[in-house]
């Protein structure tokens, strides 16, 4: 991987996301209950605080949980819920170490089909169906990972120019379109009494 992403809206953080499969996965994992830019800036913050140039699944999995929680809790915190997210990141990294020898890109490298990739993503700790579909759409739309049937497996998120998720954000204009779509969805859900 070595592309330019615009998810954190921060050049340094976006550069890391574009070259580091693990950073992209961690950013996606953090993308809940906080603004998207904050979530996707998280991997860069972790890298800066650890004094490294990339995230390492083996190192994160082996880090003392209290120390890792403290790292994420430093001001400004990596997430609104740094303790629970530290645990989730460590669980993700432990899974990657156990199943992919710590190589995040192995989750999608040489995958045979879109449905198979979706299944692999859903097996990751912290990745439900929706998060897995969004990340699959991001892989296909921006990172060139396009196994047969990827769009269908990604569901509505795989549709071209759908502006439903981070998969469609390529800059400030598309970010505004995705935000508008999310606000419409929230308003519709509220009107339906959910």
C-alpha positions in Angstrom: 0.0 0.0 0.0 1.2 3.4 -0.8 -1.6 5.8 -1.8 -2.8 9.2 -0.6 -5.8 9.0 1.7 -7.7 12.0 3.0 -9.6 10.5 6.0 -7.9 12.3 8.9 -7.7 15.6 6.9 -4.2 15.8 8.3 -1.3 15.2 5.9 0.9 13.3 8.3 -1.9 11.1 9.5 -3.2 10.5 6.0 0.2 9.5 4.8 0.5 6.9 7.4 -3.0 5.5 6.6 -2.0 5.3 2.9 1.1 3.3 3.5 0.3 1.2 6.6 -2.4 -1.5 6.3 -2.4 -1.8 10.1 -2.9 1.9 10.6 -5.8 1.8 8.1 -7.4 -1.1 10.1 -6.9 0.6 13.4 -8.4 3.9 12.1 -11.4 2.0 10.9 -11.7 0.3 14.3 -11.6 3.7 16.0 -14.2 5.1 13.7 -17.2 5.1 16.1 -18.7 7.6 18.5 -16.1 10.2 17.5 -15.7 12.4 14.4 -14.1 10.5 11.6 -11.1 12.7 11.4 -10.3 12.1 15.0 -10.6 8.3 14.6 -8.3 8.2 11.6 -5.8 10.5 13.2 -5.5 8.0 16.0 -2.9 5.7 14.4 -0.6 8.6 13.8 -1.0 9.8 17.4 -0.1 6.3 18.6 3.0 6.2 16.3 4.1 9.6 17.5 3.7 8.7 21.1 5.6 5.4 20.7 8.4 7.1 18.8 8.2 4.7 15.8 7.3 5.3 12.2 4.5 2.6 11.9 2.3 0.5 14.0 3.5 -3.0 14.7 0.9 -5.7 15.6 3.4 -7.8 17.5 4.5 -4.9 19.7 1.0 -3.7 20.4 -0.3 -7.2 21.2 2.6 -7.7 23.6 2.3 -4.3 25.3 1.1 -4.2 28.9 -2.7 -3.4 28.7 -2.4 -0.7 31.4 0.5 0.9 29.7 -1.3 0.9 26.3 -4.4 2.4 27.9 -2.3 5.1 29.5 -0.7 5.8 26.0 -4.1 6.2 24.4 -5.4 8.3 27.4 -2.7 11.0 27.2 -4.2 14.4 26.4 -5.4 14.7 23.8 -6.9 11.2 24.1 -6.8 9.0 21.0 -10.6 8.4 21.4 -13.5 9.4 23.6 -13.2 6.0 25.2 -9.5 5.4 25.3 -9.7 2.4 27.7 -12.1 0.4 25.7 -10.5 1.3 22.5 -7.0 0.4 23.8 -8.4 -3.1 24.6 -10.0 -3.4 21.2 -6.8 -2.4 19.4 -4.9 -4.9 21.3 -7.5 -7.6 20.6 -7.2 -6.8 16.9 -3.4 -7.0 17.0 -3.5 -10.2 18.9 -5.8 -11.7 16.3 -3.6 -10.5 13.5 -0.5 -12.1 15.2 -2.4 -15.4 15.7 -3.9 -15.6 12.3 -1.8 -13.5 9.9 1.6 -13.4 11.7 1.0 -9.8 12.5 0.7 -8.8 8.8 -2.5 -6.8 8.4 -2.2 -6.7 4.7 -2.4 -10.5 4.6 -6.1 -10.1 5.5 -6.7 -9.0 1.9 -3.6 -10.0 0.0 -4.4 -12.8 -2.5 -8.0 -13.1 -1.4 -10.1 -15.0 -3.9 -13.4 -13.1 -3.9 -15.3 -10.2 -2.4 -17.4 -12.4 -0.2 -14.3 -14.2 1.2 -12.7 -10.8 2.0 -15.9 -9.7 3.7 -15.8 -12.9 5.8 -12.2 -12.3 6.8 -12.9 -8.7 7.7 -15.9 -9.7 9.8 -13.8 -12.2 11.7 -11.6 -9.3 12.9 -12.3 -8.2 16.5 -14.4 -5.0 16.5 -15.5 -5.4 12.9 -19.2 -6.1 12.5 -20.9 -6.5 9.1 -21.3 -2.7 8.5 -17.7 -1.8 9.5 -16.4 -4.7 7.4 -18.4 -3.6 4.4 -17.2 0.0 4.7 -13.6 -1.1 5.0 -14.0 -3.4 2.0 -15.4 -0.5 0.0 -12.4 1.6 1.1 -10.0 -1.1 -0.1 -11.8 -1.4 -3.4 -12.4 2.3 -4.1 -9.2 3.8 -2.9 -6.6 1.1 -2.3 -6.9 -1.0 -5.4 -8.0 -4.2 -3.7 -10.7 -5.5 -6.0 -11.3 -9.2 -5.8 -14.2 -10.5 -7.9 -17.5 -9.5 -6.4 -16.0 -6.8 -4.1 -18.7 -4.2 -4.9 -21.5 -6.6 -4.2 -19.9 -7.8 -1.0 -19.5 -4.2 0.2 -23.2 -3.6 -0.3 -24.4 0.0 -0.7 -21.0 1.2 0.4 -19.5 -0.3 -2.8 -21.7 1.7 -5.1 -19.7 4.2 -7.2 -19.8 7.8 -5.8 -22.4 6.8 -3.1 -20.9 9.2 -0.5 -22.1 7.0 2.3 -18.9 6.4 4.2 -15.1 6.9 4.5 -14.7 4.8 1.4 -15.8 7.8 -0.7 -13.8 10.6 1.0 -11.1 11.9 -1.2 -11.0 15.5 0.1 -13.0 18.2 1.8 -15.8 18.3 -0.8 -16.5 14.6 -0.6 -16.2 14.7 3.2 -19.0 17.3 3.2 -21.1 15.0 1.0 -20.6 12.0 3.3 -21.5 14.2 6.4 -24.6 15.4 4.6 -25.6 11.8 3.9 -25.1 10.7 7.5 -27.1 13.6 8.8 -30.0 12.7 6.4 -29.8 9.1 7.7 -29.9 10.2 11.3 -32.9 12.5 10.6 -34.7 9.7 8.8 -34.1 7.3 11.7 -35.3 10.0 14.2 -38.4 10.6 12.2 -39.1 6.8 12.1 -38.8 6.8 15.9 -35.6 4.7 16.2 
